[in-house]
Amino acid sequence: MKSWKNFKNRWIVDYEFIAGGGNPQVPICYVAQNIDTGETIKHWIGNLESKPLYSIDGDSLFIAYYASAEIGCHESLGFNNPPYIVDLFAEFRCLTNGGWIPSGNSLIGACNYYGISSCDAAYKNSMRDRILQGPPFSEQEMKDILDYCQKDVDMTSKLFSCMENDIDLPYALLRGRYMSSVAAMEFFGIPIDIEKLQQLLDNWDLIKDELIRCVDINYNVYDGVTFKISKFRDYLEKNNIPWDYTPKGHPITDNNYLRMQAKIHPKLRSLQELRYMIGQMKLNNLLVGKDGRNRCLLSPFRSITSRNQPSSSKFIFGNAIWLRNLIKPTIGHAISYIDYEQQEIAIAAALSDDENLKKAYVSGDPYLTFAKAAGAIPKDGTKKTHPDIREKYKICMLALNYGMATKTFAKQAGISISEAKLMVKIHKKKYEKYWDWSSNFIDNGKLSGLVKTRYNWYYQTKNAKDRTLMNWPMQSHGADILRLAISICIDNGIKVIAPVHDAILIEAPIEKIDDSVKEAQQCMEDASRYVLGFQIRTDAKTIQYPNHYLDPRGDVMWNNVWDIINSNHSHKKNSDKTQGSIKQIDKSKEIINGEG
């Protein structure tokens, strides 16, 4: 592994580019500064660019703040990508994660944190606005933009000097490698059915009104287009659905809680999707480029666990689940959604080295194994023979992994508190080593004020709650694993076009998709072994052109939407025919009366 002194050239690089509307970046210029030799390159990009003027060989280090932007420019220009990247944004997030950052995580915010003088925010905004307006640029404007770019390089250089001794280079290079993968995924984008998207946009107001009418038939919780809390409370009581209430006695209705409840009570899924859609009303925000592909910032390292946090309205996988059906492979191509199976349980088993939990995971169905260990399901029982009991034990395992209180878990599972306590007691006895490890992790986190993953993603725990600390290692190690898996896939020529929590979406020609899926699954399973020393299974779902992406959880809403659109279209056609007949009758009258 490289150390700082092994690099002959260390380049601080910053690009200015035009971007927006779901289209790839259009680079206009860059400034690169060699911090070892002092050489500075200020370059306005022309039509014939085959490689950058700074070195990107194996002896050079590429340093940037939010490097996916710069590497995205490499993608647009067709440049090779540097093999070694350090992203100061990712490292700043790592070093300060969980701490107090007065000015945020932007370049200016990071500089302020270290006491480095930075550009005036108003100046920066005005220059960005001019760049985004696009060409033509006057000679003076070109000079001003390059000077502005130079200021960012100067700030980044000073920031690197402050951070250098605190950066753990081997793991920083892995994070930098992932930022290169992020640039590739943002450049590729996700194929969208433009025709259907346009139909949705054209009929959006009608869809909203009709969906409320159609969906509410099963719930009776709306008064016109207004969601009524009192009616919703009546629905919950009538259907005996356990629920949490606010201090004022109102049912909790935020989307996160509704979504969690919909997983436990599938009958609520359509209502949750409807509420989410009505609350968002931002279909226009979905970023789709001129080539019909969804592109937006994937926002890596934004969460305390280092997971990506793309915009929920701009990213197709952040929107309501039923909208994922808009994803459609292009002609001759296929996509495959490959996800880790029961990832969090596998991570918990590996980190705690609990052999019983490992065996439960390796069995292929840890929830069924747990239920059998508790004596709730006979040894020859299966998921098909005892689905309801298995579901309760599944909820228990997942709830305990999240640090959920027994009372809350009992409500989620629809069981008595005494039954829930018994299940928790059995779980703690069966997986005793896991519980000891989890308790020690929480205690050590509180005492030391700092926890980290095996790949050295840090979290300052001063203000962390026990529940957060309990689940943090599973989520953060899951993020480490997925980043490594994506990087390995892309290094092996697999076209990864999106990360989705614990899954990836890949694309390939139809005749190559099966091989790509097998190779991607191997890369993902290898990544889990590298991080954990324990293999996590994967599952793949492939969709070939001309089929759409399908998610059963959104099928009801998707079908309701198209029933509305098709019904309206049919009504309009019939109306047009009627209008045509009326016009013909009027014309006949004119002729008969000598008016034609």
NORSULBEL-V367359 format. One record per pair of residues at least 12 apart in sequence whose ideal C-beta (glycine too) atoms are under 8 Angstrom apart, sorted by the first residue. I is the first residue (numbers start at 1). J is the second residue. Records with the same first field share a line. If there is no record, write none. Layout:
I: J / J
This chain:
1: 169 / 170 / 173
2: 61 / 84 / 169 / 170 / 173
3: 169
4: 164 / 169
6: 59
7: 36 / 59 / 60 / 61 / 84
8: 36 / 59 / 60
9: 34 / 36 / 37 / 54 / 55 / 59 / 60 / 61
10: 34 / 35 / 36 / 60 / 61 / 63
11: 32 / 33 / 34 / 35 / 54 / 55 / 60 / 61 / 62 / 63
12: 32 / 33 / 35 / 63 / 64 / 153 / 156 / 157 / 160
13: 30 / 31 / 32 / 33 / 54 / 62 / 63 / 64 / 70 / 153
14: 30 / 31 / 32 / 64 / 65 / 70 / 149 / 152 / 153 / 156
15: 27 / 29 / 30 / 69 / 70 / 73 / 149
16: 28 / 29 / 30 / 131 / 145 / 148 / 149
17: 69 / 72 / 73 / 76 / 131
18: 131 / 132 / 134
19: 132
20: 132
21: 287 / 289 / 290
22: 189 / 287 / 288 / 289 / 293 / 294 / 295 / 296
23: 289 / 290 / 291 / 295
24: 72 / 75 / 76 / 187 / 189 / 289 / 295
25: 69 / 72 / 73 / 75 / 76 / 187
26: 76 / 134
27: 45 / 73 / 76 / 77
28: 44 / 45 / 131 / 135 / 137 / 145
29: 42 / 43 / 44 / 45 / 142 / 145 / 146 / 149
30: 43 / 45 / 52 / 70 / 73 / 149
31: 43 / 146 / 149 / 150 / 152 / 153
32: 52 / 53 / 54 / 153
33: 153 / 154 / 157
34: 54
35: 63 / 157 / 160
40: 150 / 153
41: 53 / 54
42: 146 / 149 / 150
44: 142 / 146
45: 77
49: 77 / 78 / 79
50: 78 / 79
51: 79 / 80
52: 74 / 79
56: 79 / 80 / 81 / 82 / 83
57: 83
58: 83 / 84
60: 82 / 84
61: 82 / 84 / 85 / 86
62: 82 / 84 / 85 / 86 / 176
63: 85 / 86 / 88 / 156 / 160
64: 85 / 87 / 88 / 156
65: 87 / 88 / 89 / 107 / 110 / 152 / 156 / 159
66: 87 / 89 / 107 / 179
67: 85 / 86 / 87 / 89 / 90 / 176 / 179 / 180 / 183
68: 87 / 179 / 180 / 182 / 183 / 186 / 298 / 300
69: 183
70: 183
71: 85 / 179 / 180 / 182 / 183 / 184
72: 183 / 186 / 187
74: 183
75: 183 / 184 / 187
76: 187
81: 180 / 183
82: 180
84: 173 / 176
85: 173 / 176 / 177 / 179 / 180
86: 167 / 169 / 172 / 173 / 176
87: 172 / 175 / 176 / 179
88: 110 / 156 / 159 / 160 / 163
89: 105 / 107 / 110 / 301
90: 172 / 175 / 176 / 178 / 179 / 300 / 301
91: 163 / 166 / 167 / 172 / 175
92: 105 / 110 / 113 / 159 / 163
93: 105 / 301 / 302 / 306
94: 175 / 301 / 306 / 456 / 457 / 458
95: 163 / 166 / 167 / 458
96: 113 / 460
97: 304 / 306 / 457 / 458 / 459 / 460
98: 304 / 458 / 459 / 460 / 461 / 462 / 463 / 464
99: 460 / 462
101: 113
107: 152 / 155 / 156 / 159
108: 121 / 124 / 155
110: 159
111: 155 / 158 / 159
114: 158 / 159 / 162 / 163
116: 155 / 158 / 159 / 162
118: 155
119: 148 / 151 / 152 / 155
123: 148
124: 148
127: 144 / 145 / 148
130: 145
131: 145
168: 456
171: 455 / 456 / 457
174: 455 / 483 / 484 / 487
175: 301 / 483
177: 487
178: 300 / 483 / 484 / 486 / 487
179: 300
180: 487 / 490
181: 483 / 486 / 487 / 490 / 496
182: 298 / 300 / 308
184: 490 / 496
185: 298 / 486 / 496 / 497 / 498 / 499
186: 295 / 296 / 297 / 298
187: 295
188: 293 / 495 / 496 / 497 / 507
189: 289 / 291 / 293 / 294 / 295 / 497
190: 293 / 294 / 295 / 316 / 327 / 497 / 498 / 505
191: 292 / 293 / 294 / 327 / 328 / 329 / 330 / 333 / 335 / 507
192: 286 / 288 / 292 / 293 / 294 / 316 / 326 / 327 / 328
193: 292 / 326 / 327 / 328 / 548
194: 288 / 292
196: 326 / 328
197: 286 / 288 / 326
199: 565
200: 283 / 326 / 561 / 565
201: 283 / 284
203: 564 / 565 / 568
204: 283
206: 564 / 565 / 568
207: 561 / 564 / 565
208: 225 / 277 / 278 / 281
209: 225
210: 564
211: 274 / 277 / 278 / 557 / 560 / 561 / 564
212: 225 / 274 / 278
214: 560 / 563 / 564
215: 270 / 271 / 274 / 557 / 560
216: 274
218: 267 / 270 / 271
219: 232 / 235 / 271
220: 235
221: 235 / 271
225: 278
227: 253 / 275 / 278
229: 250 / 251 / 253
232: 251 / 253
233: 250 / 251
236: 251
239: 267
241: 261 / 265 / 268 / 414
242: 410 / 411 / 412 / 414
243: 261 / 411
244: 257 / 408 / 411
253: 275
255: 272 / 275 / 276 / 279
258: 271 / 272 / 275 / 276
259: 272 / 276
260: 412
261: 412
264: 395 / 412 / 413 / 414
269: 553 / 556
270: 556 / 557 / 560
273: 320 / 321 / 322 / 554 / 556 / 557
274: 557
276: 320
277: 320 / 322 / 557
280: 312 / 313 / 319 / 320
282: 313
283: 319 / 323
285: 311 / 313 / 314
286: 313 / 314 / 316 / 319 / 323
287: 314 / 315
292: 330
294: 315 / 316
296: 310 / 311 / 314 / 315
297: 310 / 311 / 314
298: 310 / 315 / 499
299: 311
300: 483
303: 479
304: 459 / 468 / 472 / 476
305: 457 / 459 / 472 / 475 / 476 / 478 / 479
306: 457 / 476 / 479 / 480 / 483
307: 475 / 478 / 479 / 501
308: 499
317: 498 / 500
320: 554 / 557
321: 551 / 553 / 554 / 557
322: 551 / 554 / 555 / 556 / 557 / 558 / 561
323: 554
324: 549 / 551 / 554
325: 548 / 549 / 550 / 551 / 554 / 555 / 558
326: 548 / 549
327: 543 / 548 / 549
328: 545 / 546 / 547 / 548 / 549
329: 507 / 543 / 544 / 545 / 546 / 547
330: 545
331: 545 / 546
332: 509 / 510 / 545
333: 507 / 508 / 509 / 510 / 513 / 544 / 545
334: 507 / 508 / 509 / 510 / 513 / 542 / 543 / 544 / 545
335: 497 / 505 / 506 / 507 / 513 / 542 / 543 / 549
336: 505 / 506 / 508 / 513 / 516 / 517 / 520 / 540 / 541 / 542 / 543
337: 500 / 503 / 504 / 505 / 540 / 541 / 542 / 543 / 549
338: 503 / 504 / 505 / 506 / 517 / 520 / 521 / 524 / 538 / 539 / 540 / 541
339: 500 / 502 / 503 / 504 / 538 / 539
340: 478 / 481 / 482 / 502 / 503 / 524 / 528 / 536 / 537 / 538
341: 536 / 537 / 538 / 539
342: 361 / 366 / 537
343: 474 / 478 / 481 / 502 / 536
344: 398 / 401 / 474 / 475 / 478
345: 357 / 360 / 361 / 366 / 397 / 401
346: 361 / 528 / 532 / 534 / 536 / 537
347: 473 / 474 / 477 / 478 / 481 / 532 / 536
348: 401 / 434 / 438 / 473 / 474
349: 361 / 434 / 534
350: 532 / 533 / 534
351: 437 / 473 / 474 / 477 / 532
352: 431 / 433 / 434 / 436 / 437 / 438
353: 433 / 437
354: 431 / 432 / 433 / 434 / 437
355: 433
356: 430 / 431 / 433
357: 431 / 433 / 434
358: 534
360: 373 / 431
364: 537
365: 383 / 390
366: 397
367: 390 / 391 / 393 / 394 / 397
368: 381 / 382 / 383 / 386 / 390 / 393
370: 393 / 396 / 397 / 427 / 430
371: 386 / 389 / 390 / 392 / 393
373: 426 / 430
374: 393 / 423 / 426 / 430
376: 389 / 392 / 393
377: 389 / 390
391: 413
392: 413 / 414 / 415 / 423
393: 423
395: 409 / 412 / 413
396: 409 / 413 / 420 / 423 / 424 / 427
397: 427
399: 412 / 413
400: 424 / 427
401: 470 / 471 / 474
402: 467 / 470 / 471
403: 466 / 467 / 468 / 470 / 471
404: 467
406: 420 / 421 / 424
407: 420
409: 424
438: 470
441: 469 / 470 / 473
442: 466 / 469 / 470
445: 461 / 464 / 469
446: 461 / 464 / 469
448: 461
449: 461 / 462
451: 469 / 472 / 473
453: 473 / 476 / 477 / 480
454: 477 / 480 / 531 / 532
455: 480 / 484 / 531
457: 476 / 479 / 480
459: 472 / 476
477: 531 / 532
478: 502
480: 531
481: 527 / 528 / 531 / 532 / 536
482: 499 / 501 / 502 / 504 / 527
484: 527 / 530 / 531
485: 504 / 523 / 524 / 526 / 527 / 528
486: 499 / 504
488: 523 / 526 / 527
489: 504 / 506 / 519 / 520 / 523 / 524
492: 519 / 523
494: 506 / 508 / 516 / 519 / 520 / 523
495: 507 / 508 / 516
496: 520
504: 520 / 524
506: 520
510: 544 / 545
513: 542 / 544
514: 542
517: 540 / 542
520: 540
521: 538 / 540
524: 536 / 538
525: 537 / 538
